[in-house]
Amino acid sequence: SGVVDEAVEANLRDESVLEWWKKTNGLHTVLEWCTNYKKHPAGWGALLMIHGVPEVCGRMRNKVETNAMYSALFLSATIPSTMSP
């Protein structure tokens, strides 16, 4: 039972480290923006500081997926119309 308890504790430690890494991964890339975010033209530093890296990445992924969906719809409508005589 002691070995099982140690394995469970090690698993919980690993999971907590993984969650911490997910939340903080990428923060080193925005250090310059965070120290002087007003000089950046798009305000990404402020956005990352306010919402955090995972939230901003999720929003960007959502925007890319939406644009990809509209692009696919546009192509599916234009290709048949250009092929017809």
Sequence and secondary structure as in RCSB ss.txt:
>XXXX:A:sequence
SGVVDEAVEANLRDESVLEWWKKTNGLHTVLEWCTNYKKHPAGWGALLMIHGVPEVCGRMRNKVETNAMYSALFL
SATIPSTMSP
>XXXX:A:secstr
 HHHHHHHHHHHHHHHHHHHHHHHTTGGGGHHHHHTGGGSTT HHHHHHHH HHHHHHHHHHHHHHHHHHHHHHH
HHHHHHHH  
